[in-house]
């Protein structure tokens, strides 16, 4: 593995893991009062854009990390809409 991929995978891992606590908290407590619906909507669209970009440049770190992040963000977004 070259240095570029190592940095890509490391950054992908860190940014993806950052969403796990919020998703778990939202699932456990169903308290989404501090979650902004417009922010999570725009964020999810942006992450989808990163996935498309990852496919276009054939970058596995970008595709994998953002796919997981999109699932986590959409989980929180779904709960926010459901419990609004």
LINSULPE-V5670 format. One record per pair of residues at least 4 apart in sequence whose C-alpha atoms are under 7 Angstrom apart, sorted by sequence separation. I is the first residue (numbers start at 1). J is the second residue. D is the distance in whole Angstrom. If there is no record, write none. Layout:
# LINSULPE-V5670
I&J&D ; I&J&D
This chain:
# LINSULPE-V5670
1&5&6 ; 2&6&6 ; 3&7&6 ; 4&8&6 ; 5&9&6 ; 6&10&6 ; 7&11&6 ; 8&12&6 ; 9&13&6 ; 10&14&6 ; 11&15&6 ; 12&16&6 ; 13&17&6 ; 14&18&6 ; 19&23&6 ; 20&24&6 ; 21&25&6 ; 22&26&6 ; 23&27&6 ; 24&28&6 ; 25&29&6 ; 26&30&5 ; 36&40&6 ; 37&41&6 ; 38&42&6 ; 39&43&6 ; 40&44&6 ; 41&45&6 ; 42&46&6 ; 43&47&6 ; 44&48&6 ; 45&49&6 ; 46&50&6 ; 47&51&6 ; 48&52&6 ; 49&53&6 ; 50&54&6 ; 51&55&6 ; 52&56&6 ; 53&57&6 ; 54&58&6 ; 55&59&6 ; 59&63&6 ; 60&64&6 ; 61&65&6 ; 62&66&6 ; 63&67&6 ; 64&68&6 ; 65&69&6 ; 66&70&6 ; 67&71&6 ; 68&72&6 ; 69&73&6 ; 70&74&6 ; 71&75&6 ; 72&76&7 ; 73&77&6 ; 74&78&6 ; 75&79&6 ; 76&80&6 ; 77&81&6 ; 78&82&6 ; 79&83&6 ; 80&84&6 ; 1&6&7 ; 26&31&6 ; 54&59&5 ; 26&32&6 ; 54&60&7 ; 54&62&5 ; 55&63&7 ; 54&63&5 ; 51&62&7 ; 50&62&7 ; 51&63&5 ; 51&66&6 ; 50&66&7 ; 51&67&7 ; 47&66&6 ; 48&70&7 ; 47&70&6 ; 44&70&6 ; 44&73&6 ; 44&74&7 ; 40&73&7 ; 41&77&7 ; 40&77&6 ; 37&77&7 ; 37&80&7 ; 32&80&6 ; 12&61&6 ; 16&65&6 ; 23&72&6 ; 12&62&7 ; 19&69&7 ; 26&76&6 ; 9&61&5 ; 13&65&7 ; 16&68&7 ; 20&72&7 ; 23&75&7 ; 8&61&6 ; 12&65&5 ; 16&69&5 ; 19&72&7 ; 23&76&6
